[in-house]
Structure formats: structure tokens, C-alpha cells
Amino acid sequence: MFELLFLLLPVAALYGYFMGRSTSKQKRENDKNRQDSIYLKGFDYLLSNKQDKAVDKFIAYLNSIDQTYESSLALGNLFRQQGEVDKAISLHEKMSNDSSLDESERELAKIELIRDFLSAGLLDRAEKILSDVIDIPRLRKTAVMLLLSLYEKEQDFEKAIQIANHYSDYLDKNSYVQLSNYYCEVAKKFSLNADYKQSEEYLKRALVTDSKCVRALIEMAELKIKNNEYQEAIEYVKYASSADPESGPLCLVTLKKCFQNSADPNYRFALEDLVQRTNSADVIIEYVKCVEQNSGVDDALAHIQNIISAKPNLKLLSEYLELNSKKDPVTSHESILKIKSVFDAQIARNNRYVCKNCGFESRIQFYQCPSCRKWDSLKTKTGLDGD
């Protein structure tokens, strides 16, 4: 009996070993399957445009796997995107001080920590780290852009200009668009204090930085109007409309201020020129009204009919109906105005501007998108229900 028992012991041990391996392998496979399921579910949410749920799933996935440097960095970024900035700061601080990591890895963790501080509004802490990081050549470009972002948040555009000029070798084309707007921001401050000479100086610097900066061109035109230099203002409006054909409505507002009398023949010529440059519905309507005032309804109708065939637009159709109502009998007049009121109601509901970067829409013009914070990205909406 004992001999049999001793013979069976190795068999039992071997069986236990294989069973243990099998159980451990099964557990690993179950964990892997669970992780894969979480990961795939995250992608499913992402494809379904449920980004918040997708991020939650990816966070759960990263928490469930053995942490690597890359996954830890990604986890911190996801925490920040979800608004859990405290968790992101804690994780990135730990990584930036981890002596077991390479120096380059600690430096990248510091960059993410700076982004955490900026997101949390802890600007002093972000600036303190940036003052060190900006001296590291391989991180300088990123550090410069983050420092510009920091000074934007503080509305300290003078400092932003100093940094941009000092590190100009690290700026790209989009950065020069930013810098031009920084000059415009400082110019606006001087203009509000009635220091028009300094305001003009900064607008000139804006145009040296970006000759196609519509904002600087329009604001320069506004300064010329304040000094009664109307012809120069008109020239700046022309430059603006040439730089950006989508700036028609903005140019029109300034152009109107250059003429005290809408019956002035030069006003009609200036509008006709602006129509050619921008093909803006707002400008076309103002031009047609000017034609009506000078040449009558029939001439105005002839002009707008030719335009509508090539540019279907609710604003133009509304203007066309209004001109027709002035010719038809009272019964037709009422029915035409009812149709016009439907068009006008739709026009009133529409946003006038859309950000080409993030899709944010607005009824008023912003030089910096309130959503994605990109400069000069809000453009006039075009098409049937736009300009």
C-alpha cells in the first residue's frame, strides 16, 4: 500500500503542476480577454461618437494592464482630458521625478505636467517648469508654444510678443498668425486709451508679421476713419478683401463708415469693387440697395436676378422678394412678404460664422475661437443659408 502511495505521489505532483499551469494560463487568458473586451468597447464608443464613454473605457484598459512608461503617459493624458487634472498631475509629477526613467523620459513627463498645470489654471507652476524646460534644445519648440499659450491665458500679450520674437527660429506659419494677433491685441489696448499713434505702430508690426492679417487691415482702416483719412481707409478695406475673400461682411461694415452719403456715386463704385472681390451676399444686397436708390427698382431687380442664378442664397432671395413687392399690387404684395418672412426667420436663426478648425459656430465674429482657441479660424458661413 505504502509502495503504491509513493509511486502515486510523483504522479499527483506532476498532475498538480500541470493543473496549476493550466489554471494560471486560463486566468491570464481570461484577463487578456477582459482587457481586449474593454479596449474594443472603447473603440466602439469612439466610432459611435460617444467620446466620454470611450475615454472611460480606455482609462479602465490602461489601469488593467501592467504599466509601462508609454501607458502611464497615455493614462495621465486621458485623466487630463476627462477633467481629472489632479490625477494627471499626481501621475506626471511621479514620472518626472522617477530616477529609474531615462532623462528624456522624465523631460517628456515634465511637458505633460506643464499641460496639466495649464489645464488646471495653475499658471505660476507651469511657468516655473517652463523656465527650465525652455533651455533644453530638443524641447525648446514645444516649450515656446506652451509659454505662448500661458501668456495668452494671462492676457499678457506683451510678454507673448517678447517670447515669440526671441525664439522666432522655432515659429511656424501658424505661429506668425498668432504673433500678428498679439500685436493687434496690444494695439486694441492703446486704441481704447485713445493712444492712436501707438495703436497704429503695433498694427504696422502686425502687418509686417503677417501681411494678410485681415484683422490688422480692418483695424488700420478704422484708425484712418477716426483721423478722417477716408481714402486710405478704403485702400485698407481693399487689401483686406483681397487677403481673404470670405471677409466681405466685415469689410462692408468698415466701408460704410467711409461714406457719409449712401447716394455718393463713389460708394456704389466701392461696393461694386467689393462684390467682385468677395461675392458676399451681404455686400451684394448693399450694392443692390444702392442701385435702387440711384437707378430705381427695375434696375436693382435686373442686377439681383443675374446674381441669384449664379449664387442661390436665402438673403438674396429675400431681397429679391422685397424688391418685387414694391412693384406688385397689394394682394401679391402681402403674399410675397409672407414668403419673405419665412426666409428672414430662417436667416435670423442661422449662425453667421463657423470655425474651420473645430466647427464651433457663432452669430458674432471672434478673432480667436472660444472653443479651440485657434486664431483667425472663424470664417463667414457660405452657401444657401450663409453669406
C-alpha positions as a Markdown table, in Angstrom:
| # | Residue | x | y | z |
|---|---|---|---|---|
| 1 | Met | 0.0 | 0.0 | 0.0 |
| 2 | Phe | 2.8 | 2.4 | 1.0 |
| 3 | Glu | 4.8 | 1.5 | -2.0 |
| 4 | Leu | 1.8 | 2.3 | -4.2 |
| 5 | Leu | 1.3 | 5.6 | -2.4 |
| 6 | Phe | 5.0 | 6.6 | -3.0 |
| 7 | Leu | 4.6 | 5.7 | -6.7 |
| 8 | Leu | 1.5 | 7.9 | -6.9 |
| 9 | Leu | 3.0 | 10.9 | -5.2 |
| 10 | Pro | 5.1 | 12.0 | -8.2 |
| 11 | Val | 2.1 | 11.5 | -10.5 |
| 12 | Ala | -0.1 | 13.6 | -8.2 |
| 13 | Ala | 2.6 | 16.3 | -8.0 |
| 14 | Leu | 3.0 | 16.3 | -11.8 |
| 15 | Tyr | -0.8 | 16.5 | -12.2 |
| 16 | Gly | -0.9 | 19.4 | -9.7 |
| 17 | Tyr | 1.9 | 21.2 | -11.6 |
| 18 | Phe | 0.1 | 20.9 | -15.0 |
| 19 | Met | -3.3 | 21.8 | -13.4 |
| 20 | Gly | -1.7 | 24.8 | -11.8 |
| 21 | Arg | -0.1 | 25.9 | -15.1 |
| 22 | Ser | -3.4 | 25.3 | -16.8 |
| 23 | Thr | -5.3 | 27.4 | -14.2 |
| 24 | Ser | -2.7 | 30.2 | -14.3 |
| 25 | Lys | -2.8 | 30.2 | -18.1 |
| 26 | Gln | -6.6 | 30.2 | -18.1 |
| 27 | Lys | -6.5 | 33.2 | -15.7 |
| 28 | Arg | -4.1 | 35.0 | -17.9 |
| 29 | Glu | -6.2 | 34.3 | -21.0 |
| 30 | Asn | -9.4 | 35.5 | -19.1 |
| 31 | Asp | -7.6 | 38.7 | -18.0 |
| 32 | Lys | -6.4 | 39.2 | -21.6 |
| 33 | Asn | -9.8 | 38.6 | -23.0 |
| 34 | Arg | -11.3 | 41.1 | -20.4 |
| 35 | Gln | -8.7 | 43.7 | -21.3 |
| 36 | Asp | -9.3 | 43.2 | -25.1 |
| 37 | Ser | -13.1 | 43.5 | -24.5 |
| 38 | Ile | -12.6 | 46.8 | -22.6 |
| 39 | Tyr | -10.3 | 48.1 | -25.4 |
| 40 | Leu | -12.6 | 47.1 | -28.2 |
| 41 | Lys | -15.6 | 48.6 | -26.3 |
| 42 | Gly | -13.7 | 51.8 | -26.1 |
| 43 | Phe | -13.2 | 51.8 | -29.9 |
| 44 | Asp | -16.9 | 51.0 | -30.3 |
| 45 | Tyr | -17.8 | 54.1 | -28.3 |
| 46 | Leu | -15.3 | 56.2 | -30.2 |
| 47 | Leu | -16.8 | 55.1 | -33.6 |
| 48 | Ser | -20.3 | 55.8 | -32.2 |
| 49 | Asn | -19.2 | 59.4 | -31.3 |
| 50 | Lys | -19.5 | 58.7 | -27.6 |
| 51 | Gln | -16.1 | 60.1 | -26.7 |
| 52 | Asp | -16.6 | 60.4 | -23.0 |
| 53 | Lys | -17.6 | 56.8 | -22.6 |
| 54 | Ala | -14.7 | 55.8 | -25.0 |
| 55 | Val | -12.2 | 57.7 | -22.8 |
| 56 | Asp | -13.6 | 56.0 | -19.7 |
| 57 | Lys | -13.1 | 52.6 | -21.3 |
| 58 | Phe | -9.5 | 53.4 | -22.4 |
| 59 | Ile | -8.7 | 54.6 | -18.8 |
| 60 | Ala | -10.1 | 51.3 | -17.5 |
| 61 | Tyr | -8.0 | 49.4 | -20.0 |
| 62 | Leu | -4.8 | 51.2 | -19.1 |
| 63 | Asn | -5.5 | 50.6 | -15.4 |
| 64 | Ser | -5.9 | 46.9 | -16.1 |
| 65 | Ile | -2.6 | 46.2 | -17.8 |
| 66 | Asp | 0.9 | 46.1 | -16.5 |
| 67 | Gln | 2.0 | 49.8 | -16.5 |
| 68 | Thr | 4.7 | 50.8 | -18.9 |
| 69 | Tyr | 6.2 | 54.3 | -19.4 |
| 70 | Glu | 4.0 | 54.8 | -22.6 |
| 71 | Ser | 0.8 | 53.6 | -21.0 |
| 72 | Ser | 1.4 | 55.7 | -17.9 |
| 73 | Leu | 1.9 | 58.8 | -20.0 |
| 74 | Ala | -1.2 | 58.0 | -22.0 |
| 75 | Leu | -3.2 | 57.4 | -18.8 |
| 76 | Gly | -2.2 | 60.8 | -17.5 |
| 77 | Asn | -3.3 | 62.5 | -20.7 |
| 78 | Leu | -6.7 | 60.7 | -20.6 |
| 79 | Phe | -7.1 | 61.8 | -17.0 |
| 80 | Arg | -6.5 | 65.4 | -18.1 |
| 81 | Gln | -8.9 | 65.2 | -21.0 |
| 82 | Gln | -11.6 | 63.9 | -18.6 |
| 83 | Gly | -11.1 | 66.8 | -16.3 |
| 84 | Glu | -9.4 | 64.7 | -13.6 |
| 85 | Val | -6.4 | 67.0 | -13.6 |
| 86 | Asp | -5.4 | 66.1 | -10.0 |
| 87 | Lys | -4.9 | 62.5 | -11.0 |
| 88 | Ala | -2.9 | 63.6 | -14.1 |
| 89 | Ile | -0.7 | 66.0 | -12.1 |
| 90 | Ser | 0.0 | 63.3 | -9.5 |
| 91 | Leu | 0.9 | 60.7 | -12.1 |
| 92 | His | 3.1 | 63.0 | -14.3 |
| 93 | Glu | 4.8 | 64.5 | -11.2 |
| 94 | Lys | 5.8 | 61.0 | -10.1 |
| 95 | Met | 7.1 | 60.2 | -13.5 |
| 96 | Ser | 9.1 | 63.4 | -13.9 |
| 97 | Asn | 10.9 | 62.6 | -10.6 |
| 98 | Asp | 11.4 | 58.9 | -11.2 |
| 99 | Ser | 15.1 | 58.3 | -11.2 |
| 100 | Ser | 14.7 | 54.9 | -12.8 |
| 101 | Leu | 13.5 | 56.6 | -16.0 |
| 102 | Asp | 15.8 | 58.0 | -18.7 |
| 103 | Glu | 16.4 | 61.7 | -18.6 |
| 104 | Ser | 14.5 | 62.1 | -21.9 |
| 105 | Glu | 11.5 | 60.2 | -20.5 |
| 106 | Arg | 11.5 | 62.5 | -17.4 |
| 107 | Glu | 11.6 | 65.5 | -19.6 |
| 108 | Leu | 8.6 | 64.4 | -21.6 |
| 109 | Ala | 6.7 | 63.8 | -18.4 |
| 110 | Lys | 7.5 | 67.4 | -17.4 |
| 111 | Ile | 6.0 | 68.6 | -20.7 |
| 112 | Glu | 2.8 | 66.7 | -19.8 |
| 113 | Leu | 2.9 | 68.1 | -16.3 |
| 114 | Ile | 3.1 | 71.6 | -17.7 |
| 115 | Arg | 0.0 | 70.9 | -19.8 |
| 116 | Asp | -1.8 | 69.6 | -16.6 |
| 117 | Phe | -1.0 | 72.9 | -14.8 |
| 118 | Leu | -2.2 | 75.0 | -17.7 |
| 119 | Ser | -5.4 | 73.0 | -17.9 |
| 120 | Ala | -5.9 | 73.4 | -14.1 |
| 121 | Gly | -5.1 | 77.2 | -14.3 |
| 122 | Leu | -2.0 | 76.8 | -12.2 |
| 123 | Leu | -0.1 | 79.2 | -14.4 |
| 124 | Asp | 2.7 | 80.1 | -12.0 |
| 125 | Arg | 3.6 | 76.4 | -11.5 |
| 126 | Ala | 3.6 | 75.9 | -15.3 |
| 127 | Glu | 5.7 | 79.0 | -15.9 |
| 128 | Lys | 8.3 | 77.8 | -13.3 |
| 129 | Ile | 8.9 | 74.5 | -15.0 |
| 130 | Leu | 8.8 | 76.1 | -18.5 |
| 131 | Ser | 11.6 | 78.5 | -17.5 |
| 132 | Asp | 13.8 | 75.4 | -17.0 |
| 133 | Val | 12.5 | 73.3 | -19.9 |
| 134 | Ile | 12.9 | 76.0 | -22.5 |
| 135 | Asp | 16.7 | 75.7 | -22.0 |
| 136 | Ile | 16.7 | 72.1 | -23.3 |
| 137 | Pro | 17.3 | 72.3 | -27.1 |
| 138 | Arg | 15.2 | 69.3 | -28.0 |
| 139 | Leu | 12.2 | 70.6 | -26.0 |
| 140 | Arg | 12.5 | 74.2 | -26.9 |
| 141 | Lys | 9.9 | 74.4 | -29.7 |
| 142 | Thr | 7.3 | 72.7 | -27.6 |
| 143 | Ala | 8.2 | 74.9 | -24.6 |
| 144 | Val | 7.9 | 78.1 | -26.6 |
| 145 | Met | 4.4 | 77.2 | -27.8 |
| 146 | Leu | 3.3 | 76.3 | -24.3 |
| 147 | Leu | 4.8 | 79.5 | -23.0 |
| 148 | Leu | 2.8 | 81.5 | -25.6 |
| 149 | Ser | -0.3 | 79.6 | -24.6 |
| 150 | Leu | 0.4 | 80.5 | -20.9 |
| 151 | Tyr | 0.7 | 84.3 | -21.7 |
| 152 | Glu | -2.4 | 84.1 | -23.8 |
| 153 | Lys | -4.3 | 82.8 | -20.8 |
| 154 | Glu | -2.9 | 85.6 | -18.7 |
| 155 | Gln | -3.7 | 88.1 | -21.4 |
| 156 | Asp | -0.1 | 89.3 | -21.2 |
| 157 | Phe | 0.4 | 89.8 | -24.9 |
| 158 | Glu | 3.5 | 92.0 | -24.5 |
| 159 | Lys | 5.3 | 89.1 | -22.9 |
| 160 | Ala | 4.0 | 86.7 | -25.5 |
| 161 | Ile | 5.4 | 89.0 | -28.2 |
| 162 | Gln | 8.8 | 89.1 | -26.4 |
| 163 | Ile | 9.0 | 85.3 | -26.3 |
| 164 | Ala | 7.9 | 84.9 | -29.9 |
| 165 | Asn | 10.5 | 87.4 | -31.2 |
| 166 | His | 13.3 | 85.9 | -29.0 |
| 167 | Tyr | 12.6 | 82.4 | -30.2 |
| 168 | Ser | 11.5 | 83.3 | -33.7 |
| 169 | Asp | 13.5 | 80.4 | -35.2 |
| 170 | Tyr | 11.1 | 78.0 | -33.6 |
| 171 | Leu | 7.9 | 79.5 | -35.0 |
| 172 | Asp | 6.0 | 78.0 | -37.9 |
| 173 | Lys | 3.5 | 79.7 | -40.2 |
| 174 | Asn | 0.6 | 79.3 | -37.8 |
| 175 | Ser | 2.7 | 80.9 | -35.1 |
| 176 | Tyr | 3.1 | 84.0 | -37.1 |
| 177 | Val | -0.7 | 84.2 | -37.4 |
| 178 | Gln | -0.7 | 84.1 | -33.6 |
| 179 | Leu | 2.0 | 86.8 | -33.3 |
| 180 | Ser | 0.2 | 89.1 | -35.6 |
| 181 | Asn | -2.9 | 88.8 | -33.4 |
| 182 | Tyr | -0.8 | 89.5 | -30.3 |
| 183 | Tyr | 0.2 | 92.8 | -31.9 |
| 184 | Cys | -3.5 | 93.5 | -32.7 |
| 185 | Glu | -4.4 | 92.8 | -29.0 |
| 186 | Val | -1.8 | 95.4 | -27.8 |
| 187 | Ala | -2.9 | 97.8 | -30.5 |
| 188 | Lys | -6.5 | 97.5 | -29.2 |
| 189 | Lys | -5.4 | 98.3 | -25.7 |
| 190 | Phe | -3.7 | 101.6 | -26.9 |
| 191 | Ser | -6.8 | 102.4 | -29.1 |
| 192 | Leu | -9.1 | 102.1 | -26.1 |
| 193 | Asn | -6.9 | 104.6 | -24.3 |
| 194 | Ala | -7.1 | 106.9 | -27.3 |
| 195 | Asp | -3.4 | 106.5 | -28.0 |
| 196 | Tyr | -3.9 | 106.1 | -31.7 |
| 197 | Lys | -0.3 | 106.7 | -32.6 |
| 198 | Gln | 0.9 | 103.7 | -30.6 |
| 199 | Ser | -2.0 | 101.6 | -31.8 |
| 200 | Glu | -1.1 | 102.3 | -35.4 |
| 201 | Glu | 2.6 | 101.3 | -34.6 |
| 202 | Tyr | 1.5 | 97.9 | -33.3 |
| 203 | Leu | -0.8 | 97.3 | -36.2 |
| 204 | Lys | 2.0 | 98.0 | -38.6 |
| 205 | Arg | 4.1 | 95.4 | -36.8 |
| 206 | Ala | 1.2 | 93.0 | -37.1 |
| 207 | Leu | 1.2 | 93.5 | -40.9 |
| 208 | Val | 5.0 | 93.1 | -41.1 |
| 209 | Thr | 4.5 | 89.8 | -39.3 |
| 210 | Asp | 1.5 | 88.7 | -41.4 |
| 211 | Ser | 0.7 | 90.9 | -44.4 |
| 212 | Lys | -2.6 | 89.1 | -44.9 |
| 213 | Cys | -3.9 | 89.6 | -41.4 |
| 214 | Val | -7.5 | 90.8 | -42.1 |
| 215 | Arg | -7.9 | 91.9 | -38.5 |
| 216 | Ala | -4.9 | 94.3 | -38.7 |
| 217 | Leu | -6.0 | 95.6 | -42.1 |
| 218 | Ile | -9.6 | 96.3 | -40.9 |
| 219 | Glu | -8.4 | 97.9 | -37.6 |
| 220 | Met | -6.0 | 100.0 | -39.5 |
| 221 | Ala | -8.8 | 101.2 | -41.7 |
| 222 | Glu | -10.8 | 102.0 | -38.6 |
| 223 | Leu | -7.9 | 104.1 | -37.3 |
| 224 | Lys | -7.8 | 106.0 | -40.6 |
| 225 | Ile | -11.5 | 106.7 | -40.3 |
| 226 | Lys | -11.0 | 108.2 | -36.9 |
| 227 | Asn | -8.4 | 110.5 | -38.4 |
| 228 | Asn | -10.8 | 111.4 | -41.3 |
| 229 | Glu | -8.4 | 109.7 | -43.8 |
| 230 | Tyr | -11.2 | 108.0 | -45.7 |
| 231 | Gln | -9.4 | 107.3 | -48.9 |
| 232 | Glu | -6.6 | 105.5 | -47.0 |
| 233 | Ala | -9.3 | 103.5 | -45.1 |
| 234 | Ile | -10.9 | 102.4 | -48.3 |
| 235 | Glu | -7.5 | 101.1 | -49.5 |
| 236 | Tyr | -7.0 | 99.1 | -46.4 |
| 237 | Val | -10.5 | 97.6 | -46.9 |
| 238 | Lys | -9.5 | 96.6 | -50.4 |
| 239 | Tyr | -6.3 | 94.9 | -49.0 |
| 240 | Ala | -8.4 | 93.0 | -46.5 |
| 241 | Ser | -10.9 | 91.8 | -49.1 |
| 242 | Ser | -8.1 | 90.7 | -51.4 |
| 243 | Ala | -6.3 | 88.9 | -48.5 |
| 244 | Asp | -9.5 | 87.0 | -47.6 |
| 245 | Pro | -12.5 | 86.9 | -49.9 |
| 246 | Glu | -14.6 | 85.5 | -47.0 |
| 247 | Ser | -14.2 | 88.8 | -45.1 |
| 248 | Gly | -16.9 | 90.5 | -47.2 |
| 249 | Pro | -19.4 | 91.2 | -44.3 |
| 250 | Leu | -16.5 | 92.5 | -42.1 |
| 251 | Cys | -15.2 | 94.8 | -44.8 |
| 252 | Leu | -18.7 | 96.1 | -45.6 |
| 253 | Val | -19.2 | 97.4 | -42.0 |
| 254 | Thr | -16.0 | 99.4 | -42.3 |
| 255 | Leu | -16.6 | 100.6 | -45.9 |
| 256 | Lys | -20.0 | 102.1 | -44.9 |
| 257 | Lys | -18.2 | 104.3 | -42.4 |
| 258 | Cys | -16.1 | 105.8 | -45.2 |
| 259 | Phe | -19.1 | 107.4 | -46.9 |
| 260 | Gln | -21.4 | 109.8 | -45.1 |
| 261 | Asn | -23.9 | 109.7 | -48.0 |
| 262 | Ser | -25.0 | 106.4 | -49.5 |
| 263 | Ala | -26.1 | 108.2 | -52.6 |
| 264 | Asp | -22.4 | 109.1 | -53.3 |
| 265 | Pro | -21.5 | 107.5 | -56.7 |
| 266 | Asn | -18.1 | 106.6 | -55.3 |
| 267 | Tyr | -19.9 | 104.5 | -52.7 |
| 268 | Arg | -21.6 | 102.5 | -55.5 |
| 269 | Phe | -18.2 | 102.0 | -57.2 |
| 270 | Ala | -16.6 | 100.9 | -54.0 |
| 271 | Leu | -19.4 | 98.4 | -53.4 |
| 272 | Glu | -19.2 | 97.0 | -56.9 |
| 273 | Asp | -15.4 | 96.5 | -56.4 |
| 274 | Leu | -16.1 | 94.7 | -53.1 |
| 275 | Val | -18.7 | 92.5 | -54.7 |
| 276 | Gln | -16.1 | 91.5 | -57.3 |
| 277 | Arg | -13.5 | 90.7 | -54.6 |
| 278 | Thr | -15.7 | 88.8 | -52.2 |
| 279 | Asn | -19.0 | 87.7 | -53.9 |
| 280 | Ser | -20.5 | 88.2 | -50.4 |
| 281 | Ala | -24.4 | 88.2 | -50.1 |
| 282 | Asp | -24.3 | 91.0 | -47.6 |
| 283 | Val | -22.2 | 93.2 | -49.9 |
| 284 | Ile | -24.4 | 92.3 | -52.9 |
| 285 | Ile | -27.5 | 93.3 | -51.0 |
| 286 | Glu | -26.0 | 96.6 | -50.0 |
| 287 | Tyr | -24.9 | 97.2 | -53.6 |
| 288 | Val | -28.4 | 96.4 | -54.9 |
| 289 | Lys | -29.9 | 98.8 | -52.4 |
| 290 | Cys | -27.5 | 101.5 | -53.7 |
| 291 | Val | -28.5 | 100.7 | -57.3 |
| 292 | Glu | -32.2 | 101.0 | -56.3 |
| 293 | Gln | -31.6 | 104.4 | -54.6 |
| 294 | Asn | -29.7 | 105.7 | -57.7 |
| 295 | Ser | -31.4 | 104.0 | -60.6 |
| 296 | Gly | -34.7 | 102.6 | -59.4 |
| 297 | Val | -36.3 | 99.3 | -58.6 |
| 298 | Asp | -36.2 | 97.9 | -62.1 |
| 299 | Asp | -32.5 | 98.3 | -62.4 |
| 300 | Ala | -32.0 | 96.8 | -58.9 |
| 301 | Leu | -34.1 | 93.8 | -59.9 |
| 302 | Ala | -32.2 | 93.3 | -63.1 |
| 303 | His | -28.9 | 93.2 | -61.1 |
| 304 | Ile | -30.1 | 90.8 | -58.4 |
| 305 | Gln | -31.7 | 88.4 | -60.9 |
| 306 | Asn | -28.4 | 88.0 | -62.8 |
| 307 | Ile | -26.6 | 87.3 | -59.5 |
| 308 | Ile | -29.2 | 84.8 | -58.0 |
| 309 | Ser | -28.9 | 82.5 | -61.0 |
| 310 | Ala | -25.2 | 82.0 | -60.2 |
| 311 | Lys | -25.5 | 82.3 | -56.4 |
| 312 | Pro | -28.6 | 80.8 | -54.8 |
| 313 | Asn | -28.8 | 82.3 | -51.4 |
| 314 | Leu | -31.7 | 82.9 | -48.8 |
| 315 | Lys | -30.5 | 86.5 | -48.2 |
| 316 | Leu | -30.5 | 87.3 | -51.9 |
| 317 | Leu | -33.9 | 85.6 | -52.4 |
| 318 | Ser | -35.3 | 87.7 | -49.5 |
| 319 | Glu | -34.0 | 90.9 | -51.1 |
| 320 | Tyr | -35.4 | 89.8 | -54.4 |
| 321 | Leu | -38.9 | 89.3 | -52.9 |
| 322 | Glu | -38.8 | 92.7 | -51.2 |
| 323 | Leu | -37.9 | 94.4 | -54.5 |
| 324 | Asn | -40.7 | 92.5 | -56.2 |
| 325 | Ser | -43.2 | 93.5 | -53.5 |
| 326 | Lys | -42.6 | 97.2 | -54.3 |
| 327 | Lys | -43.9 | 96.6 | -57.9 |
| 328 | Asp | -46.8 | 94.2 | -57.4 |
| 329 | Pro | -50.4 | 95.0 | -56.4 |
| 330 | Val | -51.4 | 94.9 | -52.7 |
| 331 | Thr | -52.7 | 91.3 | -52.9 |
| 332 | Ser | -49.4 | 90.0 | -54.4 |
| 333 | His | -47.5 | 92.3 | -52.1 |
| 334 | Glu | -48.9 | 90.6 | -49.0 |
| 335 | Ser | -48.3 | 87.0 | -50.3 |
| 336 | Ile | -44.7 | 87.9 | -51.3 |
| 337 | Leu | -44.0 | 89.4 | -47.9 |
| 338 | Lys | -45.3 | 86.3 | -46.1 |
| 339 | Ile | -42.8 | 84.1 | -48.1 |
| 340 | Lys | -40.1 | 86.7 | -47.4 |
| 341 | Ser | -40.8 | 86.5 | -43.6 |
| 342 | Val | -40.2 | 82.7 | -43.7 |
| 343 | Phe | -36.8 | 83.3 | -45.3 |
| 344 | Asp | -36.0 | 86.1 | -42.8 |
| 345 | Ala | -36.9 | 83.9 | -39.9 |
| 346 | Gln | -34.5 | 81.1 | -41.2 |
| 347 | Ile | -31.8 | 83.7 | -41.7 |
| 348 | Ala | -32.2 | 85.0 | -38.2 |
| 349 | Arg | -31.8 | 81.5 | -36.7 |
| 350 | Asn | -28.6 | 80.8 | -38.6 |
| 351 | Asn | -25.1 | 81.4 | -37.1 |
| 352 | Arg | -23.0 | 83.7 | -39.3 |
| 353 | Tyr | -19.6 | 82.3 | -38.5 |
| 354 | Val | -18.0 | 78.8 | -38.2 |
| 355 | Cys | -14.6 | 77.8 | -37.0 |
| 356 | Lys | -12.7 | 75.9 | -39.8 |
| 357 | Asn | -10.7 | 74.1 | -37.1 |
| 358 | Cys | -13.2 | 72.7 | -34.7 |
| 359 | Gly | -16.7 | 73.5 | -36.2 |
| 360 | Phe | -17.7 | 76.0 | -33.4 |
| 361 | Glu | -20.5 | 78.3 | -34.7 |
| 362 | Ser | -21.3 | 81.9 | -33.6 |
| 363 | Arg | -23.5 | 84.8 | -34.6 |
| 364 | Ile | -20.7 | 87.2 | -33.9 |
| 365 | Gln | -17.2 | 87.4 | -35.1 |
| 366 | Phe | -14.3 | 86.3 | -32.9 |
| 367 | Tyr | -10.7 | 86.6 | -33.9 |
| 368 | Gln | -9.8 | 83.7 | -31.6 |
| 369 | Cys | -12.2 | 80.7 | -31.5 |
| 370 | Pro | -13.7 | 80.5 | -28.0 |
| 371 | Ser | -13.8 | 76.7 | -28.3 |
| 372 | Cys | -10.4 | 75.5 | -29.7 |
| 373 | Arg | -8.5 | 78.8 | -29.1 |
| 374 | Lys | -7.2 | 78.9 | -32.6 |
| 375 | Trp | -6.6 | 82.4 | -34.1 |
| 376 | Asp | -8.2 | 83.6 | -37.3 |
| 377 | Ser | -10.2 | 80.3 | -37.7 |
| 378 | Leu | -13.7 | 81.7 | -37.6 |
| 379 | Lys | -14.9 | 82.4 | -41.1 |
| 380 | Thr | -18.2 | 83.6 | -42.6 |
| 381 | Lys | -20.5 | 80.7 | -43.4 |
| 382 | Thr | -21.2 | 80.4 | -47.1 |
| 383 | Gly | -23.8 | 78.5 | -49.2 |
| 384 | Leu | -27.6 | 78.7 | -49.4 |
| 385 | Asp | -28.2 | 79.8 | -45.8 |
| 386 | Gly | -24.9 | 81.6 | -45.3 |
| 387 | Asp | -23.2 | 84.5 | -47.0 |
